[in-house]
Amino acid sequence: MPVVLIFSILSMCSGAGSLFSGSILYSQFPDENECILVCIDSVGVFTRPDSSATFMSSLLPCDQVVISGRTVDGWLGFDPGVAQAANIGSFRLRWIAANAQYVTDGELSSVPVVWGPRAGIAYAMIYETSPLYSEPDSNSAVVDSVPSSCAAAIISRTEDWYLLDLSNGLLELDSEGWIRAADVSVSGNLDSIPIIE
């Protein structure tokens, strides 16, 4: 969409509009590789690309964000511009539904398609390539490994170990295995997964 049309839409807003933390102002031209979303109406922002995920806040008409990821089903992700030491990849993004009221400057098709974590699932975020064991014991057989910067659903746990389902995560592999809790960070409600003895 031409920048001139974006300026026309913004000129209809009262004042400059409030800007979400980390967004850019249109007093400067955007980078030609960026895709800027400008809200036409209030837009809900979620923690995950799922309408049943935790609602974070709303963007107001004329708010602007740089879209840095999109899912295959049309959710749009942006970096909220706040420190997130524990989150990696898609977990760093905040999400806007595909049916929200917005316009863009830049091609959405140029924004990379990324995996989006589902609501209601606790995921292990893996920082370094790690082995998966057949039992919650490092002396048990290694059944697989998970590369750095990926994530998988936690389906069971002990005090010190998590059982991962690799079919529900970035890798989408039909495999399960145990990983040491100390080797990952968790996104989601770990309390929903009971501790087994």
Buried (B, 14 or more C-beta within 10 A) or exposed (E): BEEEEBEEBBEEBEEEBEBBEEBBEBEEEBEEEBBBBBBBEEBBBBBBBBEEBEEEEEBBBBBBBBBBBBBEEEBBBBBBEEEEEEEBBBBBBBBBBEEBEBEBBBEEEEBEEBBBBBBEBBBBBBEEEBBBBEBBEEEEEEBBEBEEEBBBBBBBBBEEBBBBBBEBBBBEEEBBBBBBBEBBBBBBEBEEBEEEE
